[in-house]
Amino acid sequence: MQKVAISKAKVERTGGMVVLPVKEYDRLVAAAVPTYYLSGKAATDLDKLVAQGLQAHREGKTRKLRSLADLD
């Protein structure tokens, strides 16, 4: 087994450390964000909506907003 050296200052600066087995980490990551799969008409409609949005972005028809109040 190899030793791992972790600086005490870094642990204090970052607020602590957690050591997990890789399988447990992967399980937590997978559970953190739900995955949705669309099929049929819902998937086709979403694909069209994304394509339209990307086309509008390429044409310069979009703008960055800081909040929904900027939509006027």
C-alpha positions in Angstrom: 0.0 0.0 0.0 1.2 3.5 -0.8 1.0 6.5 1.5 -0.8 9.6 0.5 0.3 12.9 1.9 -2.3 15.6 2.3 -1.4 19.0 3.6 -3.2 20.0 6.8 -3.4 23.6 5.5 -5.1 22.5 2.3 -7.6 20.4 4.2 -8.4 23.4 6.5 -8.6 25.8 3.5 -11.0 23.6 1.5 -13.2 22.6 4.4 -12.2 19.0 4.7 -11.7 15.8 2.7 -13.7 12.8 2.0 -12.3 9.4 1.0 -14.6 7.1 -0.9 -14.3 3.9 -2.9 -14.6 4.6 -6.7 -17.7 2.6 -7.0 -19.4 4.6 -4.2 -18.3 7.9 -5.8 -19.7 6.7 -9.2 -23.0 5.8 -7.5 -23.3 9.2 -5.9 -22.5 11.0 -9.1 -25.1 9.0 -11.0 -27.7 9.7 -8.3 -27.0 13.4 -8.2 -28.4 14.3 -11.6 -31.4 12.5 -13.0 -31.2 11.2 -16.6 -34.2 11.5 -18.9 -34.6 9.7 -22.2 -37.2 11.0 -24.6 -38.6 9.0 -27.5 -41.1 9.5 -30.3 -42.8 12.8 -30.8 -41.4 14.4 -27.6 -37.8 13.7 -28.8 -38.5 14.9 -32.3 -40.1 18.2 -31.0 -37.1 18.8 -28.6 -34.6 18.2 -31.4 -36.4 20.7 -33.6 -36.5 23.2 -30.8 -32.8 22.9 -30.1 -32.0 23.2 -33.8 -34.1 26.4 -34.1 -32.3 27.8 -31.0 -28.8 27.0 -32.4 -29.8 28.5 -35.8 -31.0 31.7 -34.1 -27.8 31.9 -32.1 -25.7 31.5 -35.2 -27.7 34.3 -36.9 -27.1 36.6 -34.0 -30.8 36.8 -33.0 -30.1 35.9 -29.3 -28.9 38.0 -26.5 -27.5 37.4 -23.0 -29.8 38.2 -20.1 -28.9 38.7 -16.5 -32.4 38.1 -15.3 -35.9 37.5 -16.6 -36.6 41.2 -16.0 -34.4 42.0 -19.0 -36.9 40.5 -21.4 -38.8 43.7 -22.0 
